[in-house]
């Protein structure tokens, strides 16, 4: 295949898969399909450029804005030519006019370019939204509540769920105030200079400069930090909390409005966990009502108090099963120094026999571990629980022999297991069985489980120098179900 055929194939695949389903043709404000866009731009494809990327040829503007409570032009309004009398049509016209100033011939707006009566099209649009914004030639942002830069931090555009990806995805952005005056004199407000305007946008979003303006890369990484960017944002539909984050974490979910926000967010976290980034565990607060696991956070808000932890590039094997989330952890034994009961909570002071200087204060608010004030026999039974620290941010280090690396500042889950009483006597071996008989165990334990559902516990091992690791035997690694 020669270079001409290669570039045309790349171009056609891009148009049919990576741009919006339909665009507005700015010359007559009519819809055009992908096939029309393909015909329009085909002649602009360079036939001898081995470095060709289709976004160089296929150029369109895309709108980011806050919807009006009513009066936004819909797909049906545009098709029936009845959109002009609606309150939101003025905004659409102003957007299209600014797009023409940027030399665009096509434009896209989420209010009218999606046929929301078509569930298949709506599903594709929501799952593709990040990519459509990323591939636009210019994203035009209308800040309807701002007249000056001083108003920006209080503009509702910075408080909505969907606008987060509309800010991060595009490579070029232009901000306009309420009356369509530009925020700056620059053609692209995503420049790489830390100006006062850029610092204002950093404060308004809580997103670091490099992610905001330099090079945001979507993916299921730095999950704890990225979730904090969405934590203060709101969506009209509860499920959109999860759906609006698909593109940022580069995962795909089936859109199912009506499933509820909790279920949608659980599915998002499960999809993110498939990449194995342990930062997904760095949350605190209430766990989700997941049907098998208590290691799933309830919402982006649970990441607000996440601690600064180092996770390197280590990946954990995370698999959701009928028994819970299966994940390998470095299990370090813990002893109970002191236990106190306070109504519905249990206070524990724990120490690690491998590092006697380490003490961990832990309070369990787990409703499955309630004790009355006059604990009596219940307290005695409780003392038989065995505890461990399941370290998450360990490293698998391969050398002459594989070992585990544990940091001074480690993070993990407090795990518990209880020996079963009245353990039945073992079957006496006979020669007739023909199978290998194991020795009768002295005690049988239940599987490890979370002692409390509320995110990671952070500990600092005093005998590990700052910035270094201690190497421990790989036998400490166990797969547990959380």
Secondary structure, 3 states (H helix, E strand, C coil): CCHHHHHHHHHHHHHHHHCCCEEEECCCCEEEEHHHHHHHHHHHCCCCCCCCCHHHCCCCEEEECCCCCCCCCCHHHHHCCCCCCCCCHHHHHHHHHHHHHCCCCEEECCCCCCCCCCHHHHHHHHHHHHHHHHCCCEEEEECCCCCCHHHHHHCHHHHECHHHHHHHCCCCEEEECCCCCECCCCCCCCCCCCCHHHHHHHHHHCCCHHHHHHCCCCCCCCHHHHHHHHCCCECCCCCHHHHCCHHHHCCCCCCCCCCCHHHHHHHHHHHHHCCCEHHHHCCECCECCCCCCCCCECCHHHHCCCCCCCCCCCECCEEEECCEEEEEEEEEEEEEEEEEEECCEEEEEEEECCEEEEEEEEEECCHHHCCCCCCCHHHHHHCCEEEEEEECCCEEECCCCCEEEEECEEEEEEEEEEECCCCCCCCCCCCCCCCCCCCCCCCCECCCEECCCCECEEEECCCCCCCCEEEEEHHHEEEEEC
